[in-house]
Amino acid sequence: MMSIEILRRNFLLGVGAIAMMASERSSGLMHGTVPEDAPDMSLPLNNLINLIRMQASLDSTSQTPWHYNGTLSAQIASEQPIPMVNIEGMESYRVFPLQDGSYEVLGNMLTFFRDIDTGKMIREYQNPFTGKINQVLPNIRQASLGRGLNISTMGARPKAFIDQMPDKPLLLDWTFGPETVWLQNDTAYPPGLSEPRMQRSTMFAPLDQFLDQNVISLPSLFSATVLMPWLPWMDMNEVEGHTLWHASGVKLKSINQLPEEYFTRMMAEHPELSSFNLEEDSGPVIFE
């Protein structure tokens, strides 16, 4: 059996992916003006299928990339958050149906950092909170078959933690507007991770396409806010506080739609993240 390890110290799913990990507080709510032909979201199966349509695709033969950007701020104790760096990243997914009716979701992630004032990509950061010059490392996640997220009518959990996170019917929080439907979610994290950890995310899709069950991948947008500990490259473990992220992004039709500067650097430094190699084991699932 394949051994699975998690680097608990720096568990980061990325600013879009966490919608897959449904909060225990989810209640299957339907708000707004609900169309008569809307799927019944009191049924976990409908939540499962439409979550995949929003986040990725029901087509297991293709990958679904996202592009996002935003700002990472420092929250020192109870002081006002101070912007540190801008972020730009890519997440990409493939979804595989399993024999038991659940799905395995593989996700690659690559986040680069930009200067808060100039917007230029940076490899060093003059840290005003420590006086040190930090070597800036990208946030990277790569997963291979057997090491992804398991998502079913009984929840969405990393396969490495599936026995530590109890079964709970997958019931999410949906709102219907005149032309848009959106899904709000709080992340349920695995046990034993350093704190604080919180993510609140919202994904949006056109209502007409959401209602058309022939659309297997919705043209979605997302926005998310995240609290998590300092990143390792910041070297701020002795500083009381944490990071505060805010990002938004869009689902792409192709990895080639990523902005040119970002795509060029990704292909030069981390080309393995631009696709999924289903023949090789990428090793322990490390979320950074």
C-alpha positions as CSV (number, residue, x, y, z in Angstrom):
1,M,0.0,0.0,0.0
2,M,1.2,3.5,-0.8
3,S,2.3,5.4,2.2
4,I,1.0,8.9,2.4
5,E,2.6,11.7,4.4
6,I,1.6,15.3,5.0
7,L,3.9,18.1,6.0
8,R,1.5,19.4,8.7
9,R,3.6,22.5,9.5
10,N,2.7,24.2,6.3
11,F,-0.6,22.9,5.1
12,L,-1.9,25.1,2.3
13,L,-4.4,24.0,-0.3
14,G,-4.4,27.2,-2.2
15,V,-6.9,30.0,-2.4
16,G,-9.3,28.3,-4.7
17,A,-9.0,24.6,-3.9
18,I,-10.3,24.7,-0.4
19,A,-13.9,25.0,-1.6
20,M,-13.5,21.2,-2.2
21,M,-13.1,20.7,1.6
22,A,-16.6,21.3,2.8
23,S,-17.0,22.7,6.3
24,E,-18.7,20.7,9.0
25,R,-21.0,23.7,9.4
26,S,-22.5,23.2,5.9
27,S,-26.2,22.9,6.0
28,G,-27.5,22.5,2.5
29,L,-29.1,25.9,2.4
30,M,-30.7,27.5,-0.7
31,H,-31.0,31.3,-0.6
32,G,-32.3,33.9,-2.9
33,T,-34.9,33.4,-5.6
34,V,-34.6,29.6,-6.3
35,P,-35.7,28.6,-9.9
36,E,-38.3,25.9,-10.1
37,D,-35.9,23.8,-12.2
38,A,-32.9,24.2,-9.8
39,P,-31.5,20.9,-8.5
40,D,-32.6,20.0,-5.0
41,M,-29.6,20.9,-2.8
42,S,-30.9,19.1,0.2
43,L,-29.6,16.0,-1.6
44,P,-25.9,15.3,-1.0
45,L,-25.5,13.9,-4.5
46,N,-26.6,17.1,-6.2
47,N,-24.1,19.0,-4.0
48,L,-21.4,16.6,-5.0
49,I,-22.0,16.9,-8.8
50,N,-22.5,20.7,-8.8
51,L,-19.5,21.3,-6.6
52,I,-17.3,19.5,-9.1
53,R,-18.9,21.4,-12.0
54,M,-18.1,24.7,-10.2
55,Q,-14.6,23.8,-9.1
56,A,-13.4,21.6,-11.9
57,S,-15.0,19.3,-14.5
58,L,-16.9,16.1,-14.7
59,D,-14.7,15.2,-17.7
60,S,-11.9,13.0,-16.2
61,T,-9.9,13.2,-19.4
62,S,-9.1,16.9,-19.2
63,Q,-7.5,19.3,-16.6
64,T,-9.2,22.4,-15.3
65,P,-6.9,25.4,-14.7
66,W,-7.5,28.5,-12.7
67,H,-5.7,31.8,-12.6
68,Y,-5.8,34.1,-9.5
69,N,-4.1,37.1,-7.9
70,G,-4.4,39.0,-4.7
71,T,-2.6,40.3,-1.6
72,L,-0.9,38.7,1.3
73,S,-0.9,40.9,4.5
74,A,0.8,40.6,7.9
75,Q,-1.4,40.5,10.9
76,I,0.8,41.4,13.8
77,A,-1.0,40.6,17.1
78,S,-4.2,42.7,17.1
79,E,-2.8,45.5,14.9
80,Q,-4.2,46.6,11.6
81,P,-3.1,44.2,8.8
82,I,-0.2,45.5,6.7
83,P,0.2,44.4,3.0
84,M,3.4,42.5,2.5
85,V,3.4,41.1,-1.0
86,N,1.1,40.6,-3.9
87,I,0.4,37.0,-5.1
88,E,-0.3,35.4,-8.5
89,G,-1.0,31.8,-9.0
90,M,-2.3,28.9,-10.9
91,E,-4.3,25.9,-9.7
92,S,-5.3,23.0,-11.9
93,Y,-7.5,20.0,-11.3
94,R,-8.3,16.6,-12.7
95,V,-11.3,14.6,-11.3
96,F,-11.5,10.8,-11.5
97,P,-14.7,8.8,-10.7
98,L,-14.1,5.9,-8.4
99,Q,-15.9,2.6,-8.2
100,D,-17.6,3.4,-4.9
101,G,-19.3,6.5,-6.4
102,S,-16.9,9.0,-4.9
103,Y,-14.3,11.0,-6.8
104,E,-10.6,11.6,-6.4
105,V,-9.5,15.2,-7.2
106,L,-5.9,15.9,-8.1
107,G,-4.7,19.4,-7.8
108,N,-1.5,21.2,-8.8
109,M,-0.7,24.7,-7.4
110,L,2.0,27.3,-8.1
111,T,2.0,30.7,-6.5
112,F,4.6,33.4,-7.2
113,F,5.0,36.6,-5.2
114,R,5.2,40.2,-6.4
115,D,6.4,43.5,-4.9
116,I,3.6,45.3,-3.3
117,D,4.5,48.6,-4.9
118,T,6.1,47.8,-8.3
119,G,4.1,44.7,-9.0
120,K,7.3,43.0,-10.2
121,M,8.0,39.3,-9.4
122,I,10.4,39.0,-6.5
123,R,13.0,36.5,-5.4
124,E,14.0,38.5,-2.3
125,Y,12.0,40.3,0.3
126,Q,13.3,43.1,2.6
127,N,11.2,42.1,5.6
128,P,10.2,45.2,7.6
129,F,9.1,43.2,10.6
130,T,12.5,41.4,11.2
131,G,15.0,43.5,9.3
132,K,16.1,40.4,7.4
133,I,16.3,39.8,3.6
134,N,14.3,36.7,2.9
135,Q,14.7,34.4,-0.1
136,V,11.2,34.2,-1.5
137,L,10.1,30.7,-2.4
138,P,7.0,29.9,-4.5
139,N,4.1,28.0,-2.9
140,I,3.9,24.6,-4.6
141,R,1.5,21.7,-4.4
142,Q,1.6,18.5,-6.6
143,A,-0.5,15.4,-6.2
144,S,-0.6,12.1,-8.0
145,L,-3.2,9.3,-8.1
146,G,-3.8,8.0,-4.6
147,R,-2.7,11.2,-3.0
148,G,-5.5,13.6,-3.8
149,L,-8.8,14.7,-2.3
150,N,-11.6,12.2,-1.9
151,I,-15.0,13.8,-2.4
152,S,-18.2,12.0,-2.0
153,T,-21.8,12.4,-0.7
154,M,-20.3,12.0,2.8
155,G,-17.8,14.8,2.6
156,A,-14.6,16.1,1.0
157,R,-11.3,15.1,2.6
158,P,-7.6,14.5,1.8
159,K,-7.2,10.8,1.3
160,A,-4.4,10.9,3.9
161,F,-6.9,12.1,6.5
162,I,-10.1,10.3,5.5
163,D,-10.1,8.2,8.6
164,Q,-9.5,11.2,10.9
165,M,-12.3,13.4,9.5
166,P,-15.8,11.9,10.2
167,D,-18.4,11.2,7.5
168,K,-20.9,14.1,7.2
169,P,-23.4,14.5,4.3
170,L,-22.1,16.9,1.7
171,L,-24.6,19.8,2.1
172,L,-23.4,23.2,1.0
173,D,-24.6,26.8,1.0
174,W,-26.0,28.0,-2.3
175,T,-27.5,31.4,-3.3
176,F,-29.5,32.1,-6.5
177,G,-29.6,35.6,-8.0
178,P,-31.3,36.8,-11.2
179,E,-28.4,35.7,-13.4
180,T,-25.8,34.2,-11.1
181,V,-25.5,31.3,-8.6
182,W,-22.9,31.3,-5.9
183,L,-21.5,28.8,-3.4
184,Q,-20.1,30.0,-0.1
185,N,-18.0,27.7,2.1
186,D,-15.9,27.6,5.2
187,T,-13.0,25.1,5.0
188,A,-12.8,22.1,7.3
189,Y,-9.2,21.4,8.0
190,P,-7.6,18.1,9.0
191,P,-6.7,17.7,12.7
192,G,-3.3,18.5,14.1
193,L,-2.4,21.5,12.0
194,S,-0.8,24.7,13.4
195,E,-3.1,27.6,13.9
196,P,-4.7,30.0,13.1
197,R,-6.4,28.4,10.0
198,M,-9.5,29.8,8.4
199,Q,-10.7,30.2,4.8
200,R,-14.0,31.6,3.6
201,S,-14.5,31.2,-0.2
202,T,-17.2,32.0,-2.7
203,M,-17.5,30.6,-6.2
204,F,-19.8,32.2,-8.8
205,A,-21.3,30.9,-12.1
206,P,-23.9,32.0,-14.6
207,L,-27.3,30.7,-13.5
208,D,-28.4,29.6,-17.0
209,Q,-25.4,27.4,-17.4
210,F,-25.7,26.1,-13.9
211,L,-29.2,25.0,-14.6
212,D,-28.1,23.2,-17.8
213,Q,-26.9,19.9,-16.6
214,N,-25.3,19.2,-19.9
215,V,-22.6,21.8,-19.0
216,I,-20.0,19.6,-17.2
217,S,-17.6,22.5,-16.3
218,L,-19.0,25.8,-15.4
219,P,-17.2,29.1,-16.3
220,S,-16.7,30.0,-12.6
221,L,-15.1,32.8,-10.7
222,F,-14.0,32.8,-7.1
223,S,-13.0,35.1,-4.2
224,A,-11.4,33.9,-0.9
225,T,-10.0,35.2,2.3
226,V,-7.5,33.0,4.2
227,L,-5.8,33.1,7.7
228,M,-2.8,31.0,8.2
229,P,0.6,31.0,9.9
230,W,3.7,32.7,8.6
231,L,5.2,31.1,5.5
232,P,8.6,29.4,6.1
233,W,10.5,31.7,3.9
234,M,9.4,34.7,6.0
235,D,11.4,33.5,9.0
236,M,8.9,35.1,11.4
237,N,8.1,32.3,13.9
238,E,9.2,34.5,16.7
239,V,6.8,37.3,15.7
240,E,3.3,37.2,17.2
241,G,0.8,37.1,14.4
242,H,-0.1,35.4,11.1
243,T,-0.7,36.0,7.4
244,L,-4.0,37.3,5.9
245,W,-4.6,36.4,2.3
246,H,-7.3,37.7,-0.1
247,A,-7.4,36.6,-3.7
248,S,-9.8,36.2,-6.6
249,G,-9.6,34.3,-9.8
250,V,-11.2,32.8,-12.9
251,K,-11.5,29.3,-14.3
252,L,-9.6,29.0,-17.7
253,K,-10.3,26.8,-20.7
254,S,-6.6,26.0,-21.2
255,I,-3.4,26.3,-19.3
256,N,-2.1,28.3,-22.2
257,Q,-4.5,31.1,-21.2
258,L,-2.3,32.0,-18.2
259,P,-0.7,35.5,-18.5
260,E,2.5,35.4,-20.5
261,E,4.9,36.4,-17.8
262,Y,3.5,33.9,-15.3
263,F,3.3,31.1,-17.9
264,T,6.9,31.7,-19.0
265,R,8.3,31.4,-15.5
266,M,6.2,28.4,-14.7
267,M,7.4,26.5,-17.7
268,A,11.0,27.5,-17.1
269,E,11.1,26.6,-13.4
270,H,8.2,24.2,-12.7
271,P,6.9,22.7,-16.0
272,E,5.8,19.5,-14.2
273,L,2.9,21.5,-12.6
274,S,1.5,22.4,-16.0
275,S,0.0,18.9,-16.4
276,F,-0.6,15.7,-14.6
277,N,1.7,12.6,-14.9
278,L,-0.6,9.7,-14.0
279,E,2.2,7.2,-14.4
280,E,4.5,8.5,-11.6
281,D,4.1,8.9,-7.9
282,S,4.8,12.5,-7.0
283,G,5.7,11.6,-3.5
284,P,4.3,12.7,-0.1
285,V,1.5,15.2,-0.4
286,I,3.2,18.4,0.7
287,F,0.9,21.5,0.9
288,E,3.0,24.7,1.0
